[in-house]
Amino acid sequence: MIKRNKASIPKFIIHKIGNKFNDTRNVFSEEPVVFDEDSYNLMLPFLLKPFTNLTESFRFHHHADINLNEINSYARRLFKEEEFFVEGSKNILLHLFEQSNSAQIKTGDVIVALFEDIEFNEVQTTALGIFKIENKTNFFQTFQEGNSFDVVVQKGISTKKIDKGCLIVNYQDDEGMVVLSVDNNNYDAQYWIKNFLNVKYADDKNNHTQSYIEMCKDFSDEVLRTDYSTQEQSHFLAKTVDYLKENDTLNIHDFKEEVFEKEEQKDLFDDYKRLFETDREVLVRNQFHISEAVVKKQKQKLKTEIKLDTNIQIKMDVEAPDASSEYLELGYDEEKKMKYYKVYFNEETS
C-alpha cells in the first residue's frame, strides 16, 4: 500500500500510557527523541514495514461531523503546524487513555512519529504514525565485571512486529484522509479501530473484495462444512478463488450460477449474506471491481483441506476447483462401519 524507500522521521516522541481501571498513570515526554544512527536505522523499517503489504484502508468517521473526530483533527493540525507536535502527541495519548474502558486494556509505550517522503498512489507525501507497544520481550544482556563476564535478563521492545499501529497518510480522496491500521493484539475489537481511531472501511475495490472473500470463507465454514461436507466446502472455496481470478468484476448473480450447482445452496448463500452484513455491520456489494492484489493475498489463507479423526489429512489445491469433485469420492464401508475417501491419480508427484 505504501513505499518507504525514501522515507524519513523528522519528529518522534515516546510517552507511557496507563489505565484508569487499574490506577496506572500516563507519563509524558517533553521533548522529541534525538536518534543515534544505529537506533534510527532500526526504528524506521520497524515502524513502516507492517504497512507496506496492506491492501485494505480506512477513512475517519463521526456520527455527526467528521471534524469532531479527535484523531482526524489532531492529524490535520500536526501536518500543518510543526510546533504543535509535542502538544498534539500528548492529546493523542490522552484520547487513547480515555478509551481504556476495562482492566484488560494493556498499558505500554505510545510512539507518535511524523514521516516524510512516504509514497502512496505514486505520490510523495507525509504521514503520521501512532503506535502502541503493549508487550516487552525478555533478552539477555552480557556485561564485564572484573575479569569475568556475567549475564542479566532485561526487557525490551521486539523488532519483529508492532502490537498496534496506524499510519495516517496526508493524502485525501472523496472520503477523506487515508488511514492504515495493524493490530496484532486484537483482544478487544472495539478498542483500537472504533473507539480510538473511529474509522470505517474505505469504499473501494480492495475492501469490497476483502469483505466478499471473508463472507465466502465464513459461509463455507458455518454452512457448507456443517450441513454438507468438508469436501463440499473445499470445492466451493476453490471455485470462489477461480471466479475471482478469472473476472475483473464480480456480479453476485453470475457468481452463484458459476459456483453453485444446487439451487438450495444459492438460497442459503443469500440468507447468509444478509446475516453477515447485519453481524459485521458492513455492506457486501452485489457488484464491484475485483482487486487482484487482495485475491492474491487472501487465497493463501483459504484452507482447502480435510482433517480426519484417523490422523490423516487430505489437502487440495485451491487453484484447482474441479479436483475435489472429479478425483475425490466419499463413501461408507458397511463392514468397518466407517466413512472413507477414495482418491484417483495417475502418478505420485514430489
Secondary structure, 3 states (H helix, E strand, C coil): CEECCCCEEEEEEEEEECECCCCECCECCCCCCCCCHHHHHHHHHHHHHHHCCCCCCEEECCCCCHHHCHHHHHHHHHHHCHHHHHHHHHHHHHHHHHCCCCCCCCCEEEEEEEEEEEEECCEEEEEEEEEEECCCEEEEEEEEECCEEEEEEEEECCCCCCCEEEEEEEEEECCEEEEEEEECCCCCCCHHHHHHHCEEECCCHHHHHHHHHHHHHHHHHHHHHHHCCHHHHHHHHHHHHHHHHHCCEEEHHHHHHHHCCCHHHHHHHHHHHHHHHHHHCCCCCCEEECCHHHHHHHHHHCCCEEECCCCCEEECCCCCCCHHHHHEEEEEECCCCEEEEEECCCCCCC
